[in-house]
Amino acid sequence: MRLIIKLYTLLFISALTMGCTQQESKLALGTLERDQIKLTSTANEIITSLPIKEGSDVKKGDVLVTLRSLQQQSRLDKARASQQQAEFYLKRLTNGARPEDIAEAQALVVQNQANLEEKQDAYVRFQKLFKKRVVSAADRERVLAQRDIAQAELTVAENKLKKLLNGERLEDIKQAQAGLLAAKSEVQLQQELLNDYTIKATRDGLLESLPFHVGDRVASNNTVAILSAHTVPYARVYVPEPYRVKLKAGDILKVHIDGLEKSYQGTLRWIATQPSFTPYYALSGDDRSRLVYLAEIDLPPDGKDLPAGIPVQVEMP
């Protein structure tokens, strides 16, 4: 008799358990979530200030964290100096020679012309004297060399004057222009890097966390601030496997939120194509019903003030 009573008791408990499981399987469980923005450090530097406290509302563009930027400022100053040097060099090429330089070159040409005429006359005299055997061959060769040197000096002076009058080569000007463009790009790059040492809010939201303190040295790409965007929250839930085939983006689902009697009509934004946890091909029979698919459900605008992290239940079709 006792054995029969125990048997009926076990059957009753099993029936209750199955009923609860079936009831629970009609709901997709999860939590309310908001878009989180994680801002990272751009350099291995020391934090110098945290102007806004955790838990404060911030606007896009508000300064949240500043890093020590002395080294980057030096790089920017060096780039600016290189840009100025390139600008002055290009101006020197394009402005041409000064009138004073041209006048000096012209005077040098006249001087060398006179010197050449003098040396030429001296060579003619020595040539006549050599024919009369009054001077030696060595004296004649010395005067000839002086005339040739004067001729070369005149040629150099004339070429210098032509260069001043004709201006710089087009290739040199193009090269100087390219150098200036490269210098400007370097300044812009270094300025952007310097700006990144001041970490600002990229969206309106709530400053949830500042993981570091003033004086801490943070490595590059470490998260230094976490924002929660001021948007309507959405439900992130796990859909039981039997209902996956019945759902598609755009479906309207009823969302229940813990602590509220009111329910919301949410819109299915996205549902995963691959199950979470155990792969489906490794399961068989009743085990497949334990698979779940991650889904995100947008709430209507009147749920904007709901806090994130609250458990939710979504009724399945």
ABEGO torsion letter per residue (X at the ends): XAAAAAAAAAAAAAAAAAAAAAAAAABBBEBBBBBBBBBBBABBBBBABBABBBGBBBBBGBBABBBBAAAAAAAAAAAAAAAAAAAAAAAAAAAEBBAAAAAAAAAAAAAAAAAAAAAAAAAAAAAAAAAAGABBAAAAAAAAAAAAAAAAAAAAAAAAAAAAAAEBBAAAAAAAAAAAAAAAAAAAAAAAAAAAABBBBABBEBBABBABBBGBBBBBGBBABBBBBBBBBBBBBBBBAAAAAABBBGBBBBBBBBGBABBBBBBBABBBABBBEBBAAABBEAAAAABBBBBBBBBBAAAAABBBGBBBBBBBX
